[in-house]
Amino acid sequence: MSGHSDATEGPDFGDGVPVAAVPFEGALAGHVGGERVLLCRIDDGFVAVSGTCTHYGAPLSEGRIEHGEVRCPWHHACFSLRTGRAIGAPAFASLQRYRVELADDEVYVREALPEDAGPTGAPPTAGASPQRIVIVGGGAAGFAAAERLRTLGYDGTLTMLSDDTVGPCDRPTSRRITSQERRSPSGCR
């Protein structure tokens, strides 16, 4: 694990970078407005997402990038580069996405895009999935299971069974899941 570095390291993507500077199936670390940003080239173009993991703030530029996903170098949370969504625990919150523009063989990263609150998966067809799911355990893994089910479009009843009297937490450091993370559409009782 490396230490945190200055958020303004690397190029200022607002000023543009040459298209050739962005590796194929990789990323270039830089910044926009003082925020760390990853500029990624994926099979159908360029995308830009925040360069810091939403779990513990690891620099995602040190993580593994492949198949349109970035994996955190510290705890292996996984994010979609196309949508910014957290698709693998322990992260629950999505990465911020940024508007990308191409002009004269330069790539520019502009302002942050509005958050997409809708599910990424297709909704299940009637009768194709159970109407009720029980998740045993109220820790981070249980929360991640509920979050993933909702993200994939499951709209049935979710019930989480736990001995805990408080909401899910990240037990290795007793870090409570934040209200930003909890605002997700899990809908557990």
N, CA, C and O of each residue as an XYZ file, in Angstrom:
756
protein
N       0.842     -1.182      0.000
C       0.000      0.000      0.000
C       0.880      1.235      0.000
O       1.815      1.347      0.792
N       0.583      2.120     -0.859
C       1.335      3.362     -0.879
C       0.570      4.410     -0.098
O      -0.621      4.257      0.173
N       1.256      5.457      0.255
C       0.602      6.552      0.960
C      -0.232      7.377      0.008
O      -0.142      7.232     -1.211
N      -1.041      8.239      0.578
C      -1.840      9.131     -0.262
C      -0.926     10.163     -0.898
O      -0.008     10.669     -0.252
N      -1.169     10.471     -2.139
C      -0.379     11.481     -2.822
C      -1.265     12.688     -3.095
O      -2.477     12.651     -2.886
N      -0.652     13.730     -3.552
C      -1.349     14.971     -3.861
C      -2.402     14.720     -4.944
O      -2.127     14.053     -5.941
N      -3.598     15.256     -4.742
C      -4.696     15.055     -5.700
C      -4.407     15.694     -7.045
O      -5.033     15.332     -8.041
N      -3.472     16.638     -7.101
C      -3.204     17.305     -8.368
C      -1.999     16.721     -9.099
O      -1.475     17.358    -10.012
N      -1.549     15.525     -8.722
C      -0.478     14.869     -9.472
C      -0.992     14.460    -10.838
O      -2.179     14.184    -11.011
N      -0.099     14.422    -11.796
C      -0.475     14.049    -13.155
C      -1.058     15.234    -13.893
O      -1.148     16.337    -13.355
N      -1.455     14.991    -15.144
C      -1.954     16.102    -15.969
C      -3.315     16.616    -15.506
O      -4.108     15.887    -14.911
N      -3.560     17.885    -15.796
C      -4.876     18.482    -15.583
C      -5.691     18.143    -16.829
O      -5.473     18.709    -17.901
N      -6.625     17.219    -16.674
C      -7.401     16.752    -17.825
C      -8.295     17.847    -18.402
O      -8.722     17.745    -19.552
N      -8.580     18.877    -17.638
C      -9.350     20.001    -18.161
C      -8.599     20.730    -19.268
O      -9.213     21.343    -20.141
N      -7.254     20.663    -19.230
C      -6.423     21.274    -20.263
C      -6.218     20.344    -21.453
O      -5.675     20.757    -22.478
N      -6.646     19.100    -21.322
C      -6.511     18.125    -22.398
C      -5.194     17.372    -22.350
O      -4.186     17.876    -21.856
N      -5.227     16.152    -22.876
C      -4.029     15.322    -23.029
C      -4.108     14.676    -24.408
O      -5.203     14.464    -24.930
N      -2.962     14.364    -24.999
C      -2.993     13.692    -26.303
C      -3.675     12.323    -26.202
O      -3.491     11.598    -25.225
N      -4.455     11.985    -27.216
C      -5.114     10.682    -27.262
C      -4.089      9.571    -27.060
O      -4.367      8.592    -26.368
N      -2.910      9.712    -27.656
C      -1.871      8.688    -27.572
C      -1.334      8.500    -26.152
O      -0.698      7.482    -25.878
N      -1.568      9.445    -25.244
C      -1.069      9.338    -23.871
C      -1.895      8.374    -23.018
O      -1.449      7.940    -21.955
N      -3.094      8.043    -23.486
C      -3.970      7.153    -22.716
C      -3.769      5.729    -23.216
O      -4.033      5.446    -24.385
N      -3.306      4.824    -22.348
C      -3.023      3.453    -22.797
C      -4.290      2.698    -23.193
O      -5.374      2.973    -22.678
N      -4.143      1.743    -24.114
C      -5.258      0.870    -24.472
C      -5.540     -0.052    -23.302
O      -4.617     -0.570    -22.674
N      -6.840     -0.259    -23.003
C      -7.262     -1.096    -21.871
C      -6.494     -0.751    -20.604
O      -6.113     -1.636    -19.837
N      -6.271      0.525    -20.393
C      -5.574      0.980    -19.201
C      -6.090      2.339    -18.805
O      -7.160      2.761    -19.243
N      -5.323      3.032    -17.966
C      -5.764      4.331    -17.483
C      -4.588      5.281    -17.340
O      -3.439      4.864    -17.195
N      -4.901      6.552    -17.385
C      -3.946      7.610    -17.118
C      -4.477      8.362    -15.910
O      -5.623      8.811    -15.914
N      -3.650      8.505    -14.871
C      -4.065      9.212    -13.663
C      -3.774     10.699    -13.828
O      -2.713     11.086    -14.318
N      -4.719     11.515    -13.417
C      -4.571     12.957    -13.459
C      -5.570     13.595    -12.522
O      -5.928     13.011    -11.498
N      -6.023     14.786    -12.862
C      -6.972     15.482    -11.990
C      -7.852     16.435    -12.788
O      -7.526     16.851    -13.900
N      -8.989     16.762    -12.164
C      -9.929     17.751    -12.690
C     -10.422     18.551    -11.492
O     -10.997     17.988    -10.560
N     -10.203     19.853    -11.513
C     -10.682     20.694    -10.420
C     -10.174     20.273     -9.056
O     -10.901     20.391     -8.069
N      -8.945     19.786     -8.975
C      -8.369     19.384     -7.699
C      -8.764     17.996     -7.229
O      -8.355     17.579     -6.145
N      -9.544     17.272     -8.012
C      -9.965     15.911     -7.670
C      -9.204     14.900     -8.507
O      -8.994     15.114     -9.701
N      -8.791     13.803     -7.897
C      -8.134     12.724     -8.637
C      -9.110     12.103     -9.615
O     -10.273     11.863     -9.290
N      -8.616     11.845    -10.825
C      -9.457     11.271    -11.876
C      -8.638     10.253    -12.658
O      -7.446     10.448    -12.895
N      -9.295      9.159    -13.057
C      -8.706      8.181    -13.980
C      -9.345      8.385    -15.340
O     -10.570      8.379    -15.465
N      -8.524      8.564    -16.352
C      -8.997      8.646    -17.736
C      -8.678      7.301    -18.365
O      -7.515      6.903    -18.436
N      -9.699      6.606    -18.818
C      -9.533      5.232    -19.298
C      -9.966      5.112    -20.749
O     -10.939      5.727    -21.186
N      -9.218      4.306    -21.475
C      -9.579      3.971    -22.844
C     -10.138      2.556    -22.781
O      -9.446      1.616    -22.389
N     -11.382      2.423    -23.166
C     -11.977      1.092    -23.243
C     -12.447      0.882    -24.670
O     -12.469      1.823    -25.463
N     -12.820     -0.336    -24.999
C     -13.022     -0.721    -26.392
C     -13.833      0.257    -27.236
O     -13.580      0.374    -28.435
N     -14.790      0.955    -26.654
C     -15.617      1.832    -27.481
C     -15.382      3.319    -27.217
O     -16.227      4.142    -27.569
N     -14.259      3.678    -26.611
C     -13.974      5.094    -26.407
C     -13.270      5.377    -25.099
O     -12.520      4.548    -24.585
N     -13.524      6.568    -24.566
C     -12.873      7.033    -23.348
C     -13.913      7.283    -22.271
O     -15.024      7.730    -22.554
N     -13.541      6.991    -21.039
C     -14.372      7.286    -19.873
C     -13.462      7.868    -18.798
O     -12.253      7.638    -18.799
N     -14.059      8.621    -17.884
C     -13.302      9.178    -16.763
C     -14.119      8.987    -15.486
O     -15.316      9.275    -15.442
N     -13.445      8.500    -14.461
C     -14.069      8.283    -13.157
C     -13.142      8.814    -12.073
O     -11.960      9.061    -12.314
N     -13.692      8.985    -10.877
C     -12.852      9.432     -9.770
C     -11.721      8.433     -9.562
O     -11.896      7.232     -9.770
N     -10.576      8.930     -9.156
C      -9.380      8.106     -9.038
C      -9.139      7.570     -7.649
O      -8.061      7.048     -7.368
N     -10.120      7.686     -6.770
C      -9.972      7.245     -5.390
C     -11.084      6.267     -5.045
O     -12.255      6.534     -5.317
N     -10.725      5.142     -4.450
C     -11.715      4.132     -4.057
C     -12.665      4.708     -3.012
O     -12.234      5.426     -2.110
N     -13.940      4.400     -3.130
C     -14.938      4.898     -2.190
C     -14.929      4.127     -0.874
O     -15.615      4.524      0.068
N     -14.186      3.057     -0.787
C     -14.131      2.274      0.448
C     -13.191      2.908      1.463
O     -13.628      3.279      2.552
N     -11.913      3.040      1.134
C     -10.943      3.639      2.056
C     -10.039      4.661      1.392
O      -9.045      5.072      1.991
N     -10.348      5.082      0.181
C      -9.590      6.149     -0.452
C      -8.305      5.739     -1.137
O      -7.436      6.579     -1.371
N      -8.166      4.466     -1.463
C      -6.953      4.003     -2.148
C      -6.859      4.622     -3.538
O      -7.883      4.877     -4.171
N      -5.640      4.866     -4.019
C      -5.472      5.396     -5.380
C      -5.754      4.301     -6.410
O      -4.998      3.335     -6.516
N      -6.823      4.450     -7.154
C      -7.218      3.419     -8.119
C      -6.231      3.300     -9.274
O      -6.237      2.293     -9.982
N      -5.392      4.296     -9.477
C      -4.377      4.209    -10.534
C      -3.377      3.086    -10.245
O      -2.685      2.627    -11.155
N      -3.296      2.642     -8.994
C      -2.412      1.536     -8.622
C      -3.127      0.193     -8.666
O      -2.520     -0.844     -8.398
N      -4.415      0.208     -9.003
C      -5.204     -1.019     -9.058
C      -5.107     -1.696    -10.410
O      -4.412     -1.228    -11.312
N      -5.818     -2.807    -10.533
C      -5.839     -3.570    -11.782
C      -7.005     -3.086    -12.639
O      -8.138     -2.969    -12.171
N      -6.703     -2.810    -13.896
C      -7.714     -2.327    -14.835
C      -7.769     -3.299    -15.997
O      -6.787     -3.493    -16.714
N      -8.953     -3.917    -16.175
C      -9.149     -4.818    -17.307
C     -10.629     -5.076    -17.508
O     -11.425     -4.996    -16.572
N     -10.984     -5.386    -18.741
C     -12.366     -5.736    -19.112
C     -13.380     -4.679    -18.673
O     -14.493     -5.019    -18.272
N     -12.999     -3.390    -18.746
C     -13.933     -2.329    -18.412
C     -14.167     -2.153    -16.923
O     -15.149     -1.528    -16.524
N     -13.280     -2.696    -16.091
C     -13.411     -2.596    -14.643
C     -12.085     -2.177    -14.025
O     -11.017     -2.406    -14.593
N     -12.171     -1.562    -12.852
C     -10.981     -1.245    -12.073
C     -11.153     -1.886    -10.698
O     -12.221     -1.810    -10.091
N     -10.086     -2.517    -10.221
C     -10.096     -3.177     -8.918
C      -9.146     -2.428     -7.989
O      -7.998     -2.165     -8.346
N      -9.628     -2.090     -6.804
C      -8.860     -1.347     -5.816
C      -7.618     -2.134     -5.388
O      -7.702     -3.341     -5.160
N      -6.466     -1.464     -5.278
C      -5.245     -2.166     -4.900
C      -5.201     -2.570     -3.423
O      -4.401     -3.430     -3.056
N      -6.021     -1.986     -2.584
C      -5.951     -2.286     -1.145
C      -6.882     -3.409     -0.723
O      -6.428     -4.377     -0.113
N      -8.168     -3.312     -1.030
C      -9.136     -4.296     -0.544
C      -9.928     -4.951     -1.672
O     -10.885     -5.682     -1.415
N      -9.541     -4.699     -2.899
C     -10.073     -5.364     -4.092
C     -11.526     -5.054     -4.417
O     -12.189     -5.838     -5.095
N     -12.030     -3.914     -3.938
C     -13.352     -3.478     -4.391
C     -13.272     -3.328     -5.906
O     -12.219     -2.993     -6.448
N     -14.385     -3.577     -6.583
C     -14.394     -3.543     -8.037
C     -15.454     -2.557     -8.524
O     -16.562     -2.500     -7.990
N     -15.094     -1.782     -9.546
C     -15.991     -0.765    -10.094
C     -16.064     -0.888    -11.607
O     -15.078     -1.224    -12.262
N     -17.243     -0.613    -12.155
C     -17.415     -0.527    -13.598
C     -16.875      0.818    -14.063
O     -17.244      1.858    -13.517
N     -16.011      0.805    -15.060
C     -15.503      2.068    -15.605
C     -16.566      2.796    -16.421
O     -16.546      4.024    -16.497
N     -17.485      2.066    -17.028
C     -18.531      2.694    -17.842
C     -19.557      3.441    -16.998
O     -19.982      4.540    -17.353
N     -19.953      2.832    -15.872
C     -21.023      3.414    -15.057
C     -20.528      4.001    -13.744
O     -21.239      4.792    -13.123
N     -19.323      3.633    -13.304
C     -18.806      4.053    -12.009
C     -19.334      3.238    -10.852
O     -18.873      3.395     -9.721
N     -20.299      2.364    -11.116
C     -20.938      1.595    -10.041
C     -19.971      0.636     -9.362
O     -19.110      0.030    -10.000
N     -20.142      0.516     -8.041
C     -19.422     -0.494     -7.271
C     -20.062     -1.835     -7.610
O     -21.252     -2.038     -7.369
N     -19.275     -2.747     -8.166
C     -19.825     -4.049     -8.561
C     -19.208     -5.176     -7.763
O     -19.515     -6.344     -8.000
N     -18.337     -4.840     -6.815
C     -17.749     -5.844     -5.943
C     -17.377     -5.232     -4.611
O     -16.693     -4.210     -4.552
N     -17.838     -5.870     -3.526
C     -17.535     -5.406     -2.174
C     -16.026     -5.417     -1.960
O     -15.312     -6.139     -2.656
N     -15.535     -4.638     -1.019
C     -16.243     -4.001      0.083
C     -16.768     -2.594     -0.196
O     -17.348     -1.989      0.706
N     -16.600     -2.056     -1.369
C     -17.143     -0.721     -1.650
C     -18.628     -0.828     -1.955
O     -19.076     -1.784     -2.588
N     -19.389      0.165     -1.498
C     -20.820      0.222     -1.787
C     -21.153      1.435     -2.642
O     -22.041      1.372     -3.493
N     -20.453      2.528     -2.424
C     -20.726      3.766     -3.156
C     -20.041      3.741     -4.522
O     -18.946      3.198     -4.675
N     -20.696      4.329     -5.492
C     -20.165      4.404     -6.851
C     -19.058      5.454     -6.957
O     -18.914      6.325     -6.099
N     -18.287      5.341     -8.031
C     -17.292      6.360     -8.364
C     -17.988      7.498     -9.104
O     -18.960      7.273     -9.826
N     -17.497      8.697     -8.926
C     -17.999      9.843     -9.687
C     -17.559      9.686    -11.143
O     -16.411      9.327    -11.406
N     -18.460      9.952    -12.088
C     -18.107      9.933    -13.508
C     -17.975     11.362    -14.004
O     -18.567     12.284    -13.442
N     -17.186     11.539    -15.071
C     -16.927     12.853    -15.647
C     -17.212     12.841    -17.140
O     -17.076     11.816    -17.808
N     -17.612     14.003    -17.648
C     -17.853     14.157    -19.080
C     -16.515     14.196    -19.811
O     -15.604     14.918    -19.407
N     -16.397     13.419    -20.889
C     -15.170     13.340    -21.687
C     -15.477     13.862    -23.089
O     -16.511     13.532    -23.671
N     -14.560     14.686    -23.630
C     -14.709     15.219    -24.986
C     -13.428     14.976    -25.766
O     -12.331     15.029    -25.209
N     -13.573     14.708    -27.065
C     -12.440     14.567    -27.980
C     -12.446     15.739    -28.948
O     -13.484     16.107    -29.498
N     -11.253     16.326    -29.148
C     -11.123     17.415    -30.122
C      -9.673     17.491    -30.581
O      -8.765     17.620    -29.760
N      -9.451     17.411    -31.892
C      -8.112     17.560    -32.479
C      -7.075     16.661    -31.824
O      -6.018     17.135    -31.408
N      -7.366     15.368    -31.728
C      -6.458     14.374    -31.145
C      -6.095     14.657    -29.691
O      -5.045     14.232    -29.209
N      -6.969     15.374    -29.000
C      -6.803     15.630    -27.566
C      -8.052     15.111    -26.850
O      -9.157     15.146    -27.392
N      -7.851     14.629    -25.625
C      -8.961     14.185    -24.779
C      -9.084     15.185    -23.639
O      -8.097     15.511    -22.978
N     -10.300     15.669    -23.414
C     -10.568     16.621    -22.338
C     -11.558     15.984    -21.373
O     -12.535     15.365    -21.793
N     -11.302     16.138    -20.085
C     -12.246     15.681    -19.070
C     -12.830     16.936    -18.446
O     -12.106     17.804    -17.957
N     -14.158     17.016    -18.471
C     -14.853     18.215    -18.007
C     -15.520     17.967    -16.660
O     -14.991     17.235    -15.824
N     -16.654     18.563    -16.460
C     -17.336     18.509    -15.176
C     -17.848     17.114    -14.831
O     -17.987     16.242    -15.689
N     -18.121     16.943    -13.549
C     -18.696     15.688    -13.061
C     -20.095     15.512    -13.655
O     -20.841     16.479    -13.814
N     -20.434     14.278    -13.976
C     -21.761     13.960    -14.504
C     -22.724     13.720    -13.347
O     -22.302     13.319    -12.263
N     -24.017     13.963    -13.569
C     -24.990     13.679    -12.513
C     -25.004     12.186    -12.206
O     -24.747     11.354    -13.076
N     -25.304     11.873    -10.975
C     -25.351     10.476    -10.549
C     -26.522      9.763    -11.217
O     -27.625     10.304    -11.296
N     -26.276      8.546    -11.697
C     -27.317      7.719    -12.299
C     -27.900      6.838    -11.209
O     -27.230      5.921    -10.734
N     -29.138      7.100    -10.803
C     -29.739      6.368     -9.694
C     -30.430      5.079    -10.115
O     -30.853      4.305     -9.256
N     -30.555      4.833    -11.407
C     -31.285      3.663    -11.865
C     -30.465      2.376    -11.813
O     -29.236      2.420    -11.781
N     -31.143      1.238    -11.804
C     -30.442     -0.043    -11.797
C     -29.715     -0.280    -13.115
O     -30.135      0.220    -14.158
N     -28.606     -1.058    -13.067
C     -27.846     -1.323    -14.275
C     -28.288     -2.594    -14.977
O     -28.052     -2.753    -16.175
N     -28.912     -3.483    -14.264
C     -29.332     -4.741    -14.871
C     -30.758     -4.650    -15.382
O     -31.500     -3.733    -15.031
N     -31.128     -5.599    -16.206
C     -32.507     -5.666    -16.673
C     -33.380     -6.189    -15.539
O     -32.953     -7.071    -14.794
N     -34.595     -5.661    -15.392
C     -35.456     -6.171    -14.333
C     -35.804     -7.629    -14.583
O     -35.915     -8.051    -15.734
N     -35.978     -8.406    -13.513
C     -36.305     -9.815    -13.705
C     -37.690     -9.971    -14.329
O     -38.571     -9.134    -14.133
N     -37.861    -11.031    -15.064
C     -39.174    -11.303    -15.635
C     -40.055    -11.931    -14.570
O     -39.553    -12.555    -13.636
N     -41.370    -11.770    -14.705
C     -42.311    -12.272    -13.710
C     -42.122    -13.776    -13.507
O     -42.057    -14.547    -14.465
N     -42.035    -14.167    -12.245
C     -41.909    -15.583    -11.907
C     -40.524    -16.167    -12.113
O     -40.307    -17.339    -11.806
N     -39.580    -15.389    -12.624
C     -38.247    -15.907    -12.903
C     -37.347    -15.908    -11.677
O     -36.308    -16.569    -11.682
N     -37.721    -15.183    -10.623
C     -36.894    -15.133     -9.424
C     -37.787    -15.273     -8.193
O     -38.998    -15.065     -8.269
N     -37.185    -15.624     -7.065
C     -37.997    -15.745     -5.853
C     -38.589    -14.388     -5.466
O     -38.004    -13.344     -5.753
N     -39.725    -14.413     -4.827
C     -40.386    -13.183     -4.408
C     -39.831    -12.662     -3.087
O     -40.044    -11.503     -2.731
N     -39.109    -13.534     -2.353
C     -38.567    -13.146     -1.047
C     -37.197    -13.790     -0.869
O     -37.024    -14.979     -1.140
N     -36.225    -13.004     -0.413
C     -34.888    -13.512     -0.138
C     -34.518    -13.123      1.282
O     -34.734    -11.984      1.697
N     -33.954    -14.078      2.033
C     -33.478    -13.832      3.388
C     -31.956    -13.872      3.362
O     -31.357    -14.840      2.895
N     -31.340    -12.812      3.868
C     -29.879    -12.724      3.963
C     -29.518    -12.913      5.432
O     -29.971    -12.158      6.292
N     -28.701    -13.922      5.711
C     -28.295    -14.203      7.085
C     -26.967    -13.506      7.346
O     -25.953    -13.824      6.724
N     -26.986    -12.555      8.269
C     -25.797    -11.786      8.617
C     -25.968    -10.337      8.234
O     -26.307    -10.016      7.095
N     -25.729     -9.451      9.208
C     -25.933     -8.023      8.992
C     -24.652     -7.239      8.826
O     -24.638     -6.028      9.051
N     -23.575     -7.899      8.439
C     -22.310     -7.192      8.228
C     -22.195     -6.652      6.822
O     -23.175     -6.554      6.083
N     -20.964     -6.304      6.471
C     -20.698     -5.708      5.164
C     -21.050     -6.667      4.023
O     -21.543     -6.230      2.983
N     -20.802     -7.971      4.206
C     -21.115     -8.934      3.144
C     -22.621     -9.038      2.917
O     -23.071     -9.118      1.773
N     -23.402     -9.037      3.996
C     -24.858     -9.072      3.861
C     -25.372     -7.834      3.156
O     -26.241     -7.917      2.287
N     -24.827     -6.673      3.538
C     -25.224     -5.431      2.885
C     -24.850     -5.463      1.407
O     -25.631     -5.041      0.554
N     -23.640     -5.971      1.104
C     -23.203     -6.055     -0.294
C     -24.113     -6.965     -1.100
O     -24.411     -6.670     -2.258
N     -24.563     -8.078     -0.502
C     -25.474     -8.988     -1.198
C     -26.793     -8.283     -1.517
O     -27.302     -8.387     -2.634
N     -27.345     -7.568     -0.535
C     -28.603     -6.848     -0.755
C     -28.437     -5.769     -1.816
O     -29.282     -5.617     -2.697
N     -27.348     -5.026     -1.725
C     -27.085     -3.958     -2.700
C     -26.968     -4.523     -4.110
O     -27.519     -3.957     -5.054
N     -26.259     -5.629     -4.254
C     -26.064     -6.225     -5.584
C     -27.390     -6.728     -6.154
O     -27.664     -6.552     -7.341
N     -28.204     -7.347     -5.316
C     -29.514     -7.803     -5.790
C     -30.343     -6.637     -6.326
O     -30.960     -6.750     -7.385
N     -30.362     -5.520     -5.602
C     -31.131     -4.343     -6.047
C     -30.527     -3.761     -7.326
O     -31.259     -3.372     -8.236
N     -29.208     -3.700     -7.396
C     -28.546     -3.158     -8.579
C     -28.870     -3.987     -9.817
O     -28.988     -3.452    -10.919
N     -29.010     -5.280     -9.628
C     -29.339     -6.164    -10.752
C     -30.821     -6.160    -11.090
O     -31.246     -6.849    -12.017
N     -31.616     -5.387    -10.346
C     -33.024     -5.242    -10.679
C     -33.982     -6.086     -9.860
O     -35.178     -6.095    -10.150
N     -33.499     -6.798     -8.845
C     -34.405     -7.598     -8.005
C     -35.331     -6.660     -7.250
O     -34.867     -5.744     -6.570
N     -36.650     -6.879     -7.363
C     -37.597     -5.995     -6.700
C     -38.480     -6.709     -5.689
O     -39.484     -6.156     -5.240
N     -38.114     -7.934     -5.328
C     -38.853     -8.674     -4.307
C     -38.477     -8.210     -2.911
O     -37.753     -7.228     -2.746
N     -38.973     -8.923     -1.908
C     -38.722     -8.594     -0.513
C     -37.355     -9.112     -0.087
O     -37.028    -10.275     -0.322
N     -36.558     -8.252      0.538
C     -35.274     -8.643      1.122
C     -35.393     -8.506      2.638
O     -35.832     -7.471      3.140
N     -35.005     -9.543      3.359
C     -34.988     -9.503      4.813
C     -33.592     -9.870      5.265
O     -33.051    -10.896      4.854
N     -33.004     -9.036      6.112
C     -31.668     -9.286      6.633
C     -31.791     -9.681      8.097
O     -32.368     -8.943      8.896
N     -31.244    -10.856      8.456
C     -31.250    -11.329      9.833
C     -29.887    -11.071     10.451
O     -28.857    -11.428      9.879
N     -29.890    -10.441     11.635
C     -28.632    -10.094     12.276
C     -28.833     -9.953     13.777
O     -29.897     -9.537     14.237
N     -27.798    -10.303     14.534
C     -27.810    -10.068     15.976
C     -27.451     -8.628     16.305
O     -27.646     -8.186     17.438
N     -26.932     -7.896     15.335
C     -26.512     -6.523     15.570
C     -27.720     -5.617     15.794
O     -28.785     -5.815     15.210
N     -27.529     -4.632     16.644
C     -28.602     -3.668     16.897
C     -28.460     -2.420     16.034
O     -29.339     -1.558     16.032
N     -27.349     -2.322     15.297
C     -27.106     -1.176     14.415
C     -26.948     -1.687     12.992
O     -26.863     -2.892     12.752
N     -26.911     -0.750     12.053
C     -26.773     -1.109     10.648
C     -25.440     -1.765     10.322
O     -24.562     -1.855     11.180
N     -25.288     -2.222      9.093
C     -24.062     -2.902      8.675
C     -22.817     -2.056      8.903
O     -22.860     -0.829      8.815
N     -21.710     -2.726      9.197
C     -20.439     -2.021      9.373
C     -19.319     -2.831      8.726
O     -19.465     -4.020      8.443
N     -18.221     -2.163      8.506
C     -17.024     -2.781      7.955
C     -16.209     -3.257      9.153
O     -15.420     -2.489      9.704
N     -16.384     -4.497      9.557
C     -15.850     -4.979     10.821
C     -14.325     -4.947     10.981
O     -13.864     -4.767     12.108
N     -13.524     -5.109      9.945
C     -12.075     -5.100     10.186
C     -11.589     -3.847     10.915
O     -10.601     -3.901     11.648
N     -12.267     -2.733     10.721
C     -11.865     -1.512     11.410
C     -13.044     -0.880     12.141
O     -12.953      0.253     12.612
N     -14.143     -1.608     12.236
C     -15.370     -1.115     12.870
C     -15.839      0.193     12.255
O     -16.368      1.059     12.951
N     -15.647      0.333     10.970
C     -16.089      1.524     10.241
C     -17.554      1.349      9.895
O     -17.918      0.405      9.193
N     -18.388      2.237     10.372
C     -19.817      2.204     10.056
C     -20.023      2.569      8.596
O     -19.339      3.441      8.059
N     -20.956      1.905      7.969
C     -21.310      2.244      6.600
C     -21.988      3.602      6.636
O     -22.939      3.811      7.390
N     -21.500      4.519      5.822
C     -21.952      5.905      5.862
C     -23.348      6.071      5.291
O     -23.867      5.188      4.609
N     -23.949      7.218      5.581
C     -25.279      7.490      5.039
C     -25.223      7.572      3.519
O     -26.203      7.227      2.860
N     -24.097      8.022      2.935
C     -23.941      8.047      1.465
C     -24.028      6.626      0.926
O     -24.698      6.380     -0.077
N     -23.352      5.690      1.588
C     -23.381      4.301      1.145
C     -24.758      3.687      1.414
O     -25.269      2.921      0.596
N     -25.352      4.021      2.552
C     -26.621      3.443      2.946
C     -27.787      3.982      2.128
O     -28.852      3.363      2.113
N     -27.623      5.122      1.444
C     -28.708      5.725      0.672
C     -29.073      4.880     -0.531
O     -30.016      5.198     -1.255
N     -28.338      3.812     -0.746
C     -28.580      2.961     -1.908
C     -29.955      2.317     -1.829
O     -30.581      2.307     -0.770
N     -30.421      1.783     -2.945
C     -31.787      1.261     -2.996
C     -31.930     -0.152     -2.455
O     -32.715     -0.928     -3.000
N     -31.209     -0.515     -1.413
C     -31.259     -1.895     -0.909
C     -32.628     -2.281     -0.411
O     -33.107     -3.375     -0.710
N     -33.259     -1.424      0.330
C     -34.613     -1.704      0.794
C     -34.720     -2.873      1.739
O     -35.736     -3.568      1.716
N     -33.725     -3.130      2.574
C     -33.794     -4.212      3.557
C     -34.634     -3.785      4.746
O     -34.727     -2.599      5.062
N     -35.245     -4.764      5.403
C     -35.972     -4.484      6.636
C     -35.163     -5.028      7.788
O     -35.576     -4.910      8.942
